[in-house]
Amino acid sequence: MTPLHFLLVSFAGWINHRQQLVIEYRQEEIRVLKEQLGKRRRFNDYQRRRLAAKASPLGERFSRAWPLL
């Protein structure tokens, strides 16, 4: 395996991992919103902690790009 192949495989793995984190965060956000269906959109402390735990590995830049409702 050449160094270029190794670099490309590593980069693809990193991108895949990052995308999986975003997917998991969005799935958790959808679960929380489904719990609130028909209610006023206000997160309780438990829901905020769940979303923060999923958003934490994504970093601050993600949080600013995708603000909570």
N, C-alpha and C positions, 0 to 999 in steps of 0.2 A: 504494500500500500504506500503510495507516494505521500509526501507531506501535504500536498494539495487535497488529496482524497480524504486524508485524516481531518484536515481543517473543515472541509465541506460536511463530512459526517458529523463532526462535533457541533458545527453551527446548526445543522438541521435538527440534531437532538435537543439543543438549547431552545430553538424556536418551538419545537414540539412541546417541550416541557412548559414553556411560557404560555402557549395557547391552552394547554390543559388547565393551568391555574386560572386563566380567564374564564374558561368554560365552567369550572367548579364554582367560581365566584358568582357567575350569572345564574347557575342552577340554584344556588343558595338564595340569591336575591329573588328569584321567581317563587321559591317555596315560601319565603317571608311574605311576598306580595299576595300570594294565594291565600295565606292565612288571614290577610286583611281584607279580602274581597268583601265589598259591601260596607266596609267601615271607613272611617276617616283615615287617611294615610299618615299615620304617626307610628314610628317604630318604638317599641318598648326597649328597655335596657338589654334584655336577653337577645332580641333580634339584632340590635346594633352590635352587640358583642359577636354574634355569629357572623354577621357580614364583615366586621372588622377583622376577624380571625381569617376569613377567606381572602380578604383584600390585602392583608399584611405582606404576604410573600410577593405581591405584585408591585409594591413600592408606591411612593408618594406620587409619582407622575401619573400612574393609573388612576389614583384617587381623584386627582384634579381633572383628568380627562373624562371620567365617568362619575360625576357626583351622585350621591344618593338622592332619592326623591324627597 
